[in-house]
Amino acid sequence: MLLTTEEENVLNGNFGIGKSNAMKLLVSLGEMFDADRLIPIKRAHWAVSGQEGDLFFAEKLANSGARVSVVTTTNPAWDSSLSDLFHVDIDDYERSLLDRTIEVSDKLGVIKSFNCTPYLYKDVPSFGEHTAFSESSATPYINSVYGARTNRESSSSALAAGVIGKTPNYGLHLDKNRVPNITVDVSAQIKDDFDMGLLGWYLGEILKPDDVPLIRGLSSEMTEEGLRDFGAMINTSGAVSLFHLEGVTPEVKRISDTSLWVTSREKITVTSEDVERVRKKFTERGGKINSVYIGCPHSTIPEIMKVNRLLDGRKVNDDVKFLIFTSATNLKILGENVKKLASKGVYVMQDSCVDEPVFKFTEGGLGATNSLKAAYYRKRRNQEFVVTTIENLVEAAVRGYI
Ligand code: F3S
C-alpha cells in the first residue's frame, strides 16, 4: 500500500505512539486486503461494547496519546443509574468495565452518544461519502440506504480510522465491489417491519459474507425501522454489509447495467415457508413472561409512541419488565411521554444495550421481543424468547404471558 510522506511519519511514530499504533492497524488491514492507499473519512462509528476485548485496544491508543481527528460516535454500554432502578447486584469487575469505557471515551475525545443507530437523524453520511462504521445495523444502513461507503469495520479498526481520519481503500469503498452478484426474488409476503427482520435473518444465513444481493419483489414503501431491522439481521446472522432493494435504495440506478454484474451465482427465491422457519427457530413455546425487550437496534420515536398508544388506558402486568432501548436524544425529544410510559409500566432507557450485565435480573426466564438480534444475544445470557410484533408484545405484557 502506498503511503504519503506524512502517513509514513505517522506510522514511524513522529506524531506520537498513539497515532502510530492506530496507523499500524490500518496499514496491516490495508495490506491484507490489497488496498492501494488510505482515503480520508469525515466520520466514524466505534461499536465499543463495554467489554474487555474492545477496551484493550482503545486503552492502548488512549494511553499512548491518541485522540480522534474526525467525529467518532459510540455504541451503547449501559446507564449506570439502572442498577439502582432495577436493584441489580453489579460486581466490581462489571462496574469497572463501564467506568473504563467512559474514561477511555473521554481520553480519546469521541462523542459519548452511546447509541447503536447514529445514522438515524443525527450522523447521516451523504451519498458516496467514505466512512468507517462498525455496528451490525449501521454498516448496511449507511451503505445501502444512503449510498455512503464503509467496510464492515470492527470496533478497533473503526476507532483507528477515527484517530487517523482515514481508512484503507478496499472492499466496499470501491465501485466494483458494490455491484450485485446475486439476485434475490422475494415471493414471501413481507407485511411489516417485523417481517423485514425475519427476511434479513434468513438471507444472512444463506448468503456469503462478500455477497451483494439485489433484492426484488418488496414494497417500495419502506420504513426506516424496516430497513434498520433488515440490515441488523442480515449482518448478524451473516455478514452482508451492502444490499440493493429494487425501487428503494439509491444505487440501483447506477448498477442497472447488468453486464457489470458478477454472475457467478444463480438467482434465489425466498418463500413464505423460508421466512416462517426463521420465526419458529427463535420462538419458544409460549408461557409466562418476565420481560419485553424492544430497541435492539435502538427504537425510534414512532415505535415508542406506538407502544404508548397501544397501552392507552392499560398497564403492563406487575410481573413483567417492559424495557425499551433508545438514544439520549430520543429520550429528550419524547419529554413528558417518558413519564406517561413509566406510569403504564414501561421503562424507556438511554445509553444501554440489551447485551449488558445490568439486565441480568431477567435471565433464566422467558422474555418476548421483536428483535431476533436481542433473542440471539440474550440466549447466550440464559434467556429464551418469543419473537413477535410490537402489537403482540404489548398484549402479552398486559396479560403477563404469551
Ligand atoms: Fe444495539 Fe446492543 Fe442490540 S448495540 S443493536 S442494543 S445488541
Residues whose N, C-alpha, C, O or C-beta is under 5 A from the ligand:
A	BS01	F3S	N75 C116 G295 C296 P297 H298 S352 C353 V354 D355
